[in-house]
Amino acid sequence: MTKIKKISLMPAKCAVDLSDGSERGLYVDQDYILRKLGRPHRAVNIMYCYYPNDEAWPKRAQDAYKDMEVGFAWDYPYDNYFPYLGGINGNTEGEPFTCMKDIRRHGQDVILTLTCDPKVTDEHIIGIAKDLRPFGRMMLRLNHECTGNWFSFNKRASYQEIADFYVRFAKIVKKYAPNVTMILCAGAAADKKSEKIEMEEEFLEAFKTTDIWSIDKYIALNWGWPYEVAEKTNKQHMRNSSDAVYACAKKTFDRLVKLTGERKPMVMSELNADGDVTGPYAQANIMRHFANVVKNDKEKWFSAFCFYQFRDDGRLGLEITDPNNANVGVEQPIMAAYKDIINDDFFKPGIKDGKSAKLPLTLRWGGSEDAEGVSVELDFDADPVFAEANFNSSLEEANLMMELNGMWFYKAPGVKFVDFMPAFFNKRLKGPKKLKLNIFAPPATGENDPKQGKGWDTDYYYELKELPDIRIRYEKIC
């Protein structure tokens, strides 16, 4: 091993996030997702609800009201997401914190989608903010799709009250958890005859207060799921075009710039084409086309989209949940298309070379778009038969994300061995080649450490004292 250099993670031209778990499917651990997809995401979105004043809380709605007659996903007294177990007198050892730690250990930022009773007091909001402060540069998407009428919070307050609640919530979060970025997922400029956004007067202050603008817009969706199977003879489903959906997002962004006088990041927080409507083959082609539309737009105004979701009980996933076993996913054709998209340089984070370095060296983890690591140049004489890293002494308890030959690998604390050979299975070397092993160190617990002093809630530091032992062989052993 030669030529140790400092390196930095840089934002992609357009970031890609992934939704993992919702009312439509269970959370899938990040080790499995990393091995299936080969690279981490900018952020992983998880979806929870907080209705602490309801009598049945904190049970999940479908469990608390299992004898209730339901004909629509949001017919329960409160939203059927898994309960957020933090807040006042909450338990931060349970969900969603176990998932948030898993996401951050694997070099990704957290997007917490939280539907929340708009009647909760400031004390509840302060409790949530304090819960979130150790999780670095995460994003909070509060009361999404708030110009709709299906979520419970919309049934408990007027649109103006929902907008005012968002502003109040955002200001409290900024005070108690300044590391958290707020996402407002509100109305779109969907009317072809008008440039206006749905409820733009009511939400104007919220648009000004938030950090990120967002819309949810599916290219195809069966919103009647799971109570109605989409057929040509019924109507609880829709199909649009990739171009029209992208144009709607662009029109919304332009209107928000005009309304607020600002330019903020614009994202699509839920995007997919529902296989219930399109079938599996068209679903894959639609998403390929959408990615090309984004790439070919010379204005480059679009910051990110979040694919909804990894594993789905319906047909909105890269995998479909096996009905015999919820822990098993059935890969869909969209998986291959999605892997092509996220491995396109346009949608991948950049890794920038820095100066030469010597160990020991302090690595900084700010987040998936702002981190400092090291690269080590490895000399390969040919396509390897064995390529692996062994971690001894000081490295045994390290938490590392490593990239080699375009594939990412995770090393958990306590792990002594990582096999790099999957990086060559589909990308074999045709002769001698120099490859960089890139190493970053996200927080081992998934949380930042207050003991690290000023700025602890945005940056995490790890001292790298030595490098792993690399074993490369080009022939079978016997």
Secondary structure as GFF3:
##gff-version 3
##sequence-region A 1 478
A	DSSP	beta_strand	2	10	.	.	.	ID=ss1
A	DSSP	beta_strand	15	19	.	.	.	ID=ss2
A	DSSP	alpha_helix	30	37	.	.	.	ID=ss3
A	DSSP	beta_strand	43	50	.	.	.	ID=ss4
A	DSSP	alpha_helix	61	64	.	.	.	ID=ss5
A	DSSP	beta_strand	82	83	.	.	.	ID=ss6
A	DSSP	alpha_helix	97	105	.	.	.	ID=ss7
A	DSSP	beta_strand	109	116	.	.	.	ID=ss8
A	DSSP	alpha_helix	122	132	.	.	.	ID=ss9
A	DSSP	three_ten_helix	133	135	.	.	.	ID=ss10
A	DSSP	beta_strand	139	142	.	.	.	ID=ss11
A	DSSP	alpha_helix	152	156	.	.	.	ID=ss12
A	DSSP	alpha_helix	159	176	.	.	.	ID=ss13
A	DSSP	beta_strand	181	185	.	.	.	ID=ss14
A	DSSP	alpha_helix	204	209	.	.	.	ID=ss15
A	DSSP	beta_strand	212	216	.	.	.	ID=ss16
A	DSSP	beta_strand	220	222	.	.	.	ID=ss17
A	DSSP	beta_strand	237	239	.	.	.	ID=ss18
A	DSSP	alpha_helix	242	260	.	.	.	ID=ss19
A	DSSP	beta_strand	266	271	.	.	.	ID=ss20
A	DSSP	alpha_helix	275	278	.	.	.	ID=ss21
A	DSSP	alpha_helix	280	296	.	.	.	ID=ss22
A	DSSP	beta_strand	304	307	.	.	.	ID=ss23
A	DSSP	beta_strand	311	312	.	.	.	ID=ss24
A	DSSP	beta_strand	319	322	.	.	.	ID=ss25
A	DSSP	beta_strand	325	331	.	.	.	ID=ss26
A	DSSP	alpha_helix	334	342	.	.	.	ID=ss27
A	DSSP	three_ten_helix	345	347	.	.	.	ID=ss28
A	DSSP	beta_strand	350	356	.	.	.	ID=ss29
A	DSSP	beta_strand	361	367	.	.	.	ID=ss30
A	DSSP	beta_strand	370	380	.	.	.	ID=ss31
A	DSSP	beta_strand	386	390	.	.	.	ID=ss32
A	DSSP	three_ten_helix	393	395	.	.	.	ID=ss33
A	DSSP	beta_strand	400	404	.	.	.	ID=ss34
A	DSSP	beta_strand	407	411	.	.	.	ID=ss35
A	DSSP	beta_strand	417	419	.	.	.	ID=ss36
A	DSSP	alpha_helix	422	425	.	.	.	ID=ss37
A	DSSP	beta_strand	433	440	.	.	.	ID=ss38
A	DSSP	three_ten_helix	450	452	.	.	.	ID=ss39
A	DSSP	beta_strand	460	464	.	.	.	ID=ss40
A	DSSP	beta_strand	469	473	.	.	.	ID=ss41
###
